[in-house]
Amino acid sequence: MKKVAIVGLGWLGMPLALSLMARGWEVTGSKTTQDGVEAARMCGIDGYPLRLEPQLVCDTEDLDALMNVDALVITLPARRTGPGRISTCRRCRKLWIPR
């Protein structure tokens, strides 16, 4: 079975996760709150808490679970103007930690 991690189980990430699960994928995902993680788990998604700002906030074991996949999808909201656009890219770079 193929495994996918979706960083950001929000308005785009959650429907994508459910669609992939219906097609036989094993789905892992992240939410910024424990309530969100529990909601994801109730849907059958292996959820983990993860925050990318101002610094990466995630247990090492949780991050390993999120990264031990065949595909990684990042669905984080981006600001449309100003330095926020660059900030979103910088936040995503925090996920690529040399191992």
A tleap script that builds the chain and sets N, CA, C and O, in Angstrom:
source leaprc.protein.ff14SB
mol = sequence {
  NMET LYS LYS VAL ALA ILE VAL GLY LEU GLY
  TRP LEU GLY MET PRO LEU ALA LEU SER LEU
  MET ALA ARG GLY TRP GLU VAL THR GLY SER
  LYS THR THR GLN ASP GLY VAL GLU ALA ALA
  ARG MET CYS GLY ILE ASP GLY TYR PRO LEU
  ARG LEU GLU PRO GLN LEU VAL CYS ASP THR
  GLU ASP LEU ASP ALA LEU MET ASN VAL ASP
  ALA LEU VAL ILE THR LEU PRO ALA ARG ARG
  THR GLY PRO GLY ARG ILE SER THR CYS ARG
  ARG CYS ARG LYS LEU TRP ILE PRO CARG
}
set mol.1.N position { 0.843 -1.168 0.000 }
set mol.1.CA position { 0.000 0.000 0.000 }
set mol.1.C position { 0.894 1.239 0.000 }
set mol.1.O position { 1.872 1.303 0.744 }
set mol.2.N position { 0.559 2.213 -0.830 }
set mol.2.CA position { 1.323 3.452 -0.872 }
set mol.2.C position { 0.931 4.355 0.280 }
set mol.2.O position { -0.220 4.378 0.716 }
set mol.3.N position { 1.931 5.109 0.768 }
set mol.3.CA position { 1.715 6.005 1.902 }
set mol.3.C position { 1.931 7.447 1.464 }
set mol.3.O position { 2.861 7.753 0.717 }
set mol.4.N position { 1.057 8.325 1.941 }
set mol.4.CA position { 1.177 9.746 1.656 }
set mol.4.C position { 1.026 10.524 2.956 }
set mol.4.O position { 0.244 10.145 3.828 }
set mol.5.N position { 1.774 11.607 3.081 }
set mol.5.CA position { 1.609 12.528 4.206 }
set mol.5.C position { 1.107 13.847 3.645 }
set mol.5.O position { 1.610 14.345 2.638 }
set mol.6.N position { 0.109 14.402 4.312 }
set mol.6.CA position { -0.428 15.699 3.918 }
set mol.6.C position { -0.176 16.666 5.065 }
set mol.6.O position { -0.755 16.535 6.143 }
set mol.7.N position { 0.687 17.628 4.822 }
set mol.7.CA position { 0.979 18.649 5.825 }
set mol.7.C position { -0.055 19.754 5.633 }
set mol.7.O position { 0.003 20.519 4.671 }
set mol.8.N position { -0.991 19.821 6.557 }
set mol.8.CA position { -2.065 20.802 6.472 }
set mol.8.C position { -3.386 20.158 6.095 }
set mol.8.O position { -3.795 20.209 4.935 }
set mol.9.N position { -4.055 19.554 7.066 }
set mol.9.CA position { -5.351 18.906 6.819 }
set mol.9.C position { -6.483 19.920 7.022 }
set mol.9.O position { -7.325 19.765 7.907 }
set mol.10.N position { -6.483 20.951 6.189 }
set mol.10.CA position { -7.508 21.985 6.255 }
set mol.10.C position { -8.545 21.808 5.159 }
set mol.10.O position { -8.909 20.685 4.810 }
set mol.11.N position { -9.018 22.929 4.619 }
set mol.11.CA position { -10.105 22.886 3.633 }
set mol.11.C position { -9.705 22.152 2.355 }
set mol.11.O position { -10.576 21.620 1.667 }
set mol.12.N position { -8.426 22.106 2.019 }
set mol.12.CA position { -7.951 21.369 0.851 }
set mol.12.C position { -7.378 20.011 1.241 }
set mol.12.O position { -7.655 19.005 0.587 }
set mol.13.N position { -6.587 19.983 2.296 }
set mol.13.CA position { -5.897 18.762 2.686 }
set mol.13.C position { -6.808 17.644 3.162 }
set mol.13.O position { -6.574 16.479 2.840 }
set mol.14.N position { -7.851 17.980 3.926 }
set mol.14.CA position { -8.749 16.939 4.447 }
set mol.14.C position { -9.522 16.235 3.328 }
set mol.14.O position { -9.536 15.004 3.306 }
set mol.15.N position { -10.168 16.952 2.395 }
set mol.15.CA position { -10.846 16.243 1.306 }
set mol.15.C position { -9.879 15.422 0.454 }
set mol.15.O position { -10.226 14.336 -0.011 }
set mol.16.N position { -8.670 15.939 0.250 }
set mol.16.CA position { -7.665 15.187 -0.496 }
set mol.16.C position { -7.319 13.902 0.238 }
set mol.16.O position { -7.222 12.840 -0.377 }
set mol.17.N position { -7.132 13.993 1.550 }
set mol.17.CA position { -6.815 12.812 2.358 }
set mol.17.C position { -7.917 11.764 2.257 }
set mol.17.O position { -7.637 10.581 2.067 }
set mol.18.N position { -9.152 12.191 2.381 }
set mol.18.CA position { -10.274 11.249 2.314 }
set mol.18.C position { -10.384 10.614 0.933 }
set mol.18.O position { -10.695 9.429 0.815 }
set mol.19.N position { -10.130 11.394 -0.106 }
set mol.19.CA position { -10.165 10.866 -1.470 }
set mol.19.C position { -9.063 9.835 -1.694 }
set mol.19.O position { -9.298 8.793 -2.307 }
set mol.20.N position { -7.874 10.121 -1.204 }
set mol.20.CA position { -6.771 9.167 -1.348 }
set mol.20.C position { -7.025 7.894 -0.552 }
set mol.20.O position { -6.707 6.797 -1.011 }
set mol.21.N position { -7.600 8.040 0.645 }
set mol.21.CA position { -7.935 6.853 1.440 }
set mol.21.C position { -8.936 5.973 0.696 }
set mol.21.O position { -8.827 4.748 0.722 }
set mol.22.N position { -9.901 6.591 0.039 }
set mol.22.CA position { -10.899 5.837 -0.719 }
set mol.22.C position { -10.269 5.096 -1.894 }
set mol.22.O position { -10.835 4.124 -2.393 }
set mol.23.N position { -9.111 5.548 -2.330 }
set mol.23.CA position { -8.394 4.906 -3.433 }
set mol.23.C position { -7.309 3.949 -2.943 }
set mol.23.O position { -6.502 3.462 -3.734 }
set mol.24.N position { -7.293 3.680 -1.635 }
set mol.24.CA position { -6.387 2.678 -1.100 }
set mol.24.C position { -5.068 3.179 -0.538 }
set mol.24.O position { -4.215 2.371 -0.169 }
set mol.25.N position { -4.880 4.485 -0.463 }
set mol.25.CA position { -3.648 5.022 0.107 }
set mol.25.C position { -3.730 5.016 1.623 }
set mol.25.O position { -4.803 5.205 2.196 }
set mol.26.N position { -2.595 4.800 2.270 }
set mol.26.CA position { -2.475 4.988 3.713 }
set mol.26.C position { -2.098 6.453 3.920 }
set mol.26.O position { -1.096 6.916 3.377 }
set mol.27.N position { -2.893 7.183 4.702 }
set mol.27.CA position { -2.706 8.628 4.821 }
set mol.27.C position { -2.269 9.027 6.228 }
set mol.27.O position { -2.861 8.617 7.227 }
set mol.28.N position { -1.226 9.829 6.274 }
set mol.28.CA position { -0.751 10.479 7.486 }
set mol.28.C position { -0.907 11.973 7.247 }
set mol.28.O position { -0.746 12.445 6.121 }
set mol.29.N position { -1.220 12.718 8.305 }
set mol.29.CA position { -1.385 14.149 8.096 }
set mol.29.C position { -1.117 14.950 9.343 }
set mol.29.O position { -0.962 14.404 10.435 }
set mol.30.N position { -1.065 16.259 9.163 }
set mol.30.CA position { -0.785 17.137 10.297 }
set mol.30.C position { -1.858 18.197 10.466 }
set mol.30.O position { -2.496 18.640 9.511 }
set mol.31.N position { -2.029 18.581 11.718 }
set mol.31.CA position { -2.880 19.702 12.115 }
set mol.31.C position { -2.095 20.501 13.147 }
set mol.31.O position { -1.159 19.985 13.758 }
set mol.32.N position { -2.473 21.756 13.338 }
set mol.32.CA position { -1.735 22.598 14.278 }
set mol.32.C position { -2.219 22.451 15.713 }
set mol.32.O position { -1.532 22.875 16.642 }
set mol.33.N position { -3.396 21.855 15.906 }
set mol.33.CA position { -3.939 21.711 17.262 }
set mol.33.C position { -4.210 20.249 17.577 }
set mol.33.O position { -4.390 19.433 16.674 }
set mol.34.N position { -4.238 19.926 18.857 }
set mol.34.CA position { -4.539 18.560 19.270 }
set mol.34.C position { -5.976 18.191 18.915 }
set mol.34.O position { -6.244 17.045 18.556 }
set mol.35.N position { -6.907 19.148 19.008 }
set mol.35.CA position { -8.290 18.881 18.603 }
set mol.35.C position { -8.359 18.505 17.129 }
set mol.35.O position { -9.100 17.599 16.749 }
set mol.36.N position { -7.590 19.200 16.301 }
set mol.36.CA position { -7.546 18.886 14.877 }
set mol.36.C position { -6.958 17.518 14.613 }
set mol.36.O position { -7.420 16.795 13.730 }
set mol.37.N position { -5.939 17.163 15.376 }
set mol.37.CA position { -5.323 15.836 15.253 }
set mol.37.C position { -6.347 14.759 15.591 }
set mol.37.O position { -6.467 13.765 14.873 }
set mol.38.N position { -7.082 14.953 16.678 }
set mol.38.CA position { -8.103 13.976 17.082 }
set mol.38.C position { -9.195 13.860 16.027 }
set mol.38.O position { -9.663 12.756 15.748 }
set mol.39.N position { -9.608 14.972 15.438 }
set mol.39.CA position { -10.629 14.944 14.381 }
set mol.39.C position { -10.124 14.158 13.174 }
set mol.39.O position { -10.879 13.395 12.571 }
set mol.40.N position { -8.859 14.339 12.822 }
set mol.40.CA position { -8.277 13.590 11.707 }
set mol.40.C position { -8.258 12.099 12.017 }
set mol.40.O position { -8.580 11.277 11.159 }
set mol.41.N position { -7.886 11.754 13.231 }
set mol.41.CA position { -7.830 10.340 13.622 }
set mol.41.C position { -9.218 9.703 13.597 }
set mol.41.O position { -9.362 8.526 13.269 }
set mol.42.N position { -10.231 10.487 13.944 }
set mol.42.CA position { -11.600 9.954 13.897 }
set mol.42.C position { -12.032 9.654 12.460 }
set mol.42.O position { -12.942 8.855 12.238 }
set mol.43.N position { -11.382 10.292 11.490 }
set mol.43.CA position { -11.665 10.035 10.076 }
set mol.43.C position { -10.790 8.909 9.522 }
set mol.43.O position { -10.887 8.578 8.340 }
set mol.44.N position { -9.942 8.322 10.361 }
set mol.44.CA position { -9.080 7.235 9.916 }
set mol.44.C position { -7.713 7.678 9.428 }
set mol.44.O position { -6.957 6.877 8.876 }
set mol.45.N position { -7.393 8.947 9.628 }
set mol.45.CA position { -6.099 9.485 9.210 }
set mol.45.C position { -5.149 9.429 10.402 }
set mol.45.O position { -5.519 9.784 11.520 }
set mol.46.N position { -3.939 8.986 10.153 }
set mol.46.CA position { -2.920 8.939 11.201 }
set mol.46.C position { -2.402 10.362 11.393 }
set mol.46.O position { -1.475 10.784 10.702 }
set mol.47.N position { -2.998 11.102 12.330 }
set mol.47.CA position { -2.706 12.521 12.478 }
set mol.47.C position { -1.655 12.827 13.529 }
set mol.47.O position { -1.524 12.119 14.528 }
set mol.48.N position { -0.903 13.905 13.282 }
set mol.48.CA position { 0.142 14.358 14.193 }
set mol.48.C position { 0.102 15.879 14.294 }
set mol.48.O position { -0.220 16.559 13.320 }
set mol.49.N position { 0.429 16.416 15.472 }
set mol.49.CA position { 0.501 17.875 15.601 }
set mol.49.C position { 1.796 18.411 14.981 }
set mol.49.O position { 2.874 17.849 15.175 }
set mol.50.N position { 1.665 19.496 14.241 }
set mol.50.CA position { 2.827 20.107 13.600 }
set mol.50.C position { 2.545 21.591 13.390 }
set mol.50.O position { 1.501 21.967 12.858 }
set mol.51.N position { 3.480 22.420 13.811 }
set mol.51.CA position { 3.404 23.864 13.551 }
set mol.51.C position { 4.741 24.296 12.960 }
set mol.51.O position { 5.799 23.849 13.401 }
set mol.52.N position { 4.682 25.160 11.971 }
set mol.52.CA position { 5.897 25.582 11.281 }
set mol.52.C position { 6.320 27.003 11.610 }
set mol.52.O position { 7.326 27.481 11.087 }
set mol.53.N position { 5.574 27.686 12.464 }
set mol.53.CA position { 5.978 29.051 12.766 }
set mol.53.C position { 5.815 29.371 14.227 }
set mol.53.O position { 4.871 28.894 14.858 }
set mol.54.N position { 6.692 30.154 14.778 }
set mol.54.CA position { 7.857 30.742 14.106 }
set mol.54.C position { 8.977 29.730 13.886 }
set mol.54.O position { 9.854 29.956 13.052 }
set mol.55.N position { 8.961 28.617 14.621 }
set mol.55.CA position { 9.923 27.540 14.404 }
set mol.55.C position { 9.159 26.229 14.309 }
set mol.55.O position { 8.003 26.135 14.720 }
set mol.56.N position { 9.821 25.227 13.765 }
set mol.56.CA position { 9.211 23.910 13.657 }
set mol.56.C position { 8.888 23.378 15.046 }
set mol.56.O position { 9.768 23.281 15.902 }
set mol.57.N position { 7.622 23.033 15.264 }
set mol.57.CA position { 7.188 22.475 16.542 }
set mol.57.C position { 6.555 21.119 16.260 }
set mol.57.O position { 5.426 21.032 15.779 }
set mol.58.N position { 7.310 20.056 16.570 }
set mol.58.CA position { 6.835 18.696 16.315 }
set mol.58.C position { 7.799 17.736 17.002 }
set mol.58.O position { 9.012 17.945 16.979 }
set mol.59.N position { 7.261 16.689 17.608 }
set mol.59.CA position { 8.124 15.662 18.184 }
set mol.59.C position { 8.901 14.978 17.066 }
set mol.59.O position { 8.393 14.819 15.956 }
set mol.60.N position { 10.126 14.577 17.360 }
set mol.60.CA position { 10.962 13.919 16.367 }
set mol.60.C position { 10.297 12.656 15.825 }
set mol.60.O position { 10.335 12.408 14.620 }
set mol.61.N position { 9.692 11.861 16.698 }
set mol.61.CA position { 9.018 10.635 16.252 }
set mol.61.C position { 7.838 10.959 15.348 }
set mol.61.O position { 7.606 10.262 14.360 }
set mol.62.N position { 7.086 12.014 15.676 }
set mol.62.CA position { 5.964 12.415 14.833 }
set mol.62.C position { 6.453 12.868 13.463 }
set mol.62.O position { 5.858 12.525 12.441 }
set mol.63.N position { 7.540 13.640 13.441 }
set mol.63.CA position { 8.093 14.106 12.176 }
set mol.63.C position { 8.579 12.933 11.340 }
set mol.63.O position { 8.380 12.919 10.125 }
set mol.64.N position { 9.209 11.954 11.966 }
set mol.64.CA position { 9.636 10.754 11.243 }
set mol.64.C position { 8.442 10.037 10.629 }
set mol.64.O position { 8.519 9.574 9.491 }
set mol.65.N position { 7.337 9.940 11.369 }
set mol.65.CA position { 6.134 9.287 10.847 }
set mol.65.C position { 5.577 10.054 9.651 }
set mol.65.O position { 5.099 9.452 8.690 }
set mol.66.N position { 5.639 11.369 9.712 }
set mol.66.CA position { 5.151 12.181 8.598 }
set mol.66.C position { 6.049 12.070 7.370 }
set mol.66.O position { 5.564 12.179 6.244 }
set mol.67.N position { 7.338 11.858 7.566 }
set mol.67.CA position { 8.274 11.846 6.446 }
set mol.67.C position { 8.532 10.451 5.877 }
set mol.67.O position { 9.098 10.336 4.790 }
set mol.68.N position { 8.140 9.407 6.569 }
set mol.68.CA position { 8.375 8.041 6.107 }
set mol.68.C position { 7.234 7.621 5.182 }
set mol.68.O position { 6.440 6.741 5.513 }
set mol.69.N position { 7.168 8.271 4.012 }
set mol.69.CA position { 6.057 8.074 3.082 }
set mol.69.C position { 6.570 8.015 1.649 }
set mol.69.O position { 7.728 8.328 1.372 }
set mol.70.N position { 5.682 7.606 0.746 }
set mol.70.CA position { 6.008 7.597 -0.678 }
set mol.70.C position { 5.818 8.970 -1.315 }
set mol.70.O position { 6.490 9.311 -2.288 }
set mol.71.N position { 4.896 9.755 -0.757 }
set mol.71.CA position { 4.603 11.082 -1.311 }
set mol.71.C position { 4.292 12.052 -0.174 }
set mol.71.O position { 3.683 11.679 0.829 }
set mol.72.N position { 4.718 13.298 -0.346 }
set mol.72.CA position { 4.459 14.355 0.623 }
set mol.72.C position { 3.716 15.480 -0.088 }
set mol.72.O position { 4.174 15.986 -1.112 }
set mol.73.N position { 2.566 15.866 0.461 }
set mol.73.CA position { 1.771 16.959 -0.098 }
set mol.73.C position { 1.702 18.058 0.958 }
set mol.73.O position { 1.357 17.795 2.110 }
set mol.74.N position { 2.028 19.279 0.570 }
set mol.74.CA position { 1.984 20.406 1.494 }
set mol.74.C position { 0.843 21.321 1.081 }
set mol.74.O position { 0.837 21.858 -0.026 }
set mol.75.N position { -0.122 21.496 1.975 }
set mol.75.CA position { -1.284 22.337 1.688 }
set mol.75.C position { -1.405 23.414 2.756 }
set mol.75.O position { -2.371 23.452 3.518 }
set mol.76.N position { -0.413 24.281 2.794 }
set mol.76.CA position { -0.402 25.368 3.769 }
set mol.76.C position { -0.959 26.635 3.137 }
set mol.76.O position { -0.729 26.887 1.954 }
set mol.77.N position { -1.684 27.433 3.907 }
set mol.77.CA position { -2.186 28.690 3.351 }
set mol.77.C position { -1.041 29.669 3.125 }
set mol.77.O position { -0.127 29.784 3.941 }
set mol.78.N position { -1.111 30.358 2.018 }
set mol.78.CA position { -0.092 31.357 1.701 }
set mol.78.C position { -0.729 32.740 1.673 }
set mol.78.O position { -1.864 32.908 1.227 }
set mol.79.N position { 0.005 33.707 2.148 }
set mol.79.CA position { -0.464 35.083 2.021 }
set mol.79.C position { -0.326 35.492 0.564 }
set mol.79.O position { 0.589 35.052 -0.132 }
set mol.80.N position { -1.229 36.327 0.115 }
set mol.80.CA position { -1.239 36.710 -1.298 }
set mol.80.C position { -0.293 37.852 -1.628 }
set mol.80.O position { 0.134 37.990 -2.775 }
set mol.81.N position { 0.037 38.669 -0.646 }
set mol.81.CA position { 0.883 39.824 -0.923 }
set mol.81.C position { 1.951 39.968 0.151 }
set mol.81.O position { 1.881 39.351 1.215 }
set mol.82.N position { 2.923 40.784 -0.151 }
set mol.82.CA position { 3.936 41.127 0.834 }
set mol.82.C position { 4.898 39.995 1.133 }
set mol.82.O position { 4.991 39.024 0.382 }
set mol.83.N position { 5.613 40.134 2.242 }
set mol.83.CA position { 6.640 39.148 2.591 }
set mol.83.C position { 6.056 37.796 2.989 }
set mol.83.O position { 6.799 36.825 3.130 }
set mol.84.N position { 4.746 37.715 3.171 }
set mol.84.CA position { 4.122 36.451 3.544 }
set mol.84.C position { 4.317 35.356 2.520 }
set mol.84.O position { 4.398 34.179 2.871 }
set mol.85.N position { 4.392 35.739 1.247 }
set mol.85.CA position { 4.609 34.732 0.199 }
set mol.85.C position { 5.943 34.038 0.400 }
set mol.85.O position { 6.033 32.813 0.307 }
set mol.86.N position { 6.965 34.805 0.672 }
set mol.86.CA position { 8.290 34.240 0.924 }
set mol.86.C position { 8.277 33.461 2.229 }
set mol.86.O position { 8.904 32.407 2.335 }
set mol.87.N position { 7.572 33.974 3.211 }
set mol.87.CA position { 7.495 33.317 4.516 }
set mol.87.C position { 6.947 31.904 4.389 }
set mol.87.O position { 7.436 30.992 5.056 }
set mol.88.N position { 5.943 31.707 3.546 }
set mol.88.CA position { 5.365 30.375 3.364 }
set mol.88.C position { 6.416 29.403 2.840 }
set mol.88.O position { 6.501 28.270 3.314 }
set mol.89.N position { 7.206 29.828 1.877 }
set mol.89.CA position { 8.267 28.967 1.340 }
set mol.89.C position { 9.299 28.644 2.411 }
set mol.89.O position { 9.776 27.513 2.502 }
set mol.90.N position { 9.637 29.628 3.211 }
set mol.90.CA position { 10.614 29.391 4.276 }
set mol.90.C position { 10.075 28.425 5.316 }
set mol.90.O position { 10.819 27.596 5.839 }
set mol.91.N position { 8.788 28.526 5.619 }
set mol.91.CA position { 8.192 27.600 6.584 }
set mol.91.C position { 8.252 26.175 6.048 }
set mol.91.O position { 8.542 25.243 6.797 }
set mol.92.N position { 7.983 26.003 4.766 }
set mol.92.CA position { 8.009 24.661 4.179 }
set mol.92.C position { 9.417 24.079 4.187 }
set mol.92.O position { 9.584 22.870 4.346 }
set mol.93.N position { 10.421 24.915 4.020 }
set mol.93.CA position { 11.803 24.429 4.033 }
set mol.93.C position { 12.163 23.778 5.355 }
set mol.93.O position { 13.064 22.941 5.402 }
set mol.94.N position { 11.479 24.144 6.427 }
set mol.94.CA position { 11.773 23.569 7.737 }
set mol.94.C position { 11.478 22.073 7.782 }
set mol.94.O position { 11.974 21.366 8.659 }
set mol.95.N position { 10.676 21.595 6.842 }
set mol.95.CA position { 10.353 20.169 6.812 }
set mol.95.C position { 11.519 19.332 6.291 }
set mol.95.O position { 11.616 18.147 6.609 }
set mol.96.N position { 12.402 19.931 5.497 }
set mol.96.CA position { 13.522 19.197 4.933 }
set mol.96.C position { 14.707 19.296 5.869 }
set mol.96.O position { 15.531 20.204 5.767 }
set mol.97.N position { 14.774 18.365 6.763 }
set mol.97.CA position { 15.835 18.336 7.760 }
set mol.97.C position { 16.819 17.239 7.357 }
set mol.97.O position { 16.417 16.088 7.192 }
set mol.98.N position { 18.102 17.575 7.197 }
set mol.98.CA position { 19.077 16.539 6.831 }
set mol.98.C position { 19.049 15.390 7.829 }
set mol.98.O position { 19.011 15.602 9.041 }
set mol.99.N position { 19.068 14.212 7.318 }
set mol.99.CA position { 19.035 13.014 8.156 }
set mol.99.C position { 20.281 12.202 7.927 }
set mol.99.O position { 20.452 11.147 8.539 }
savepdb mol mol.pdb
quit
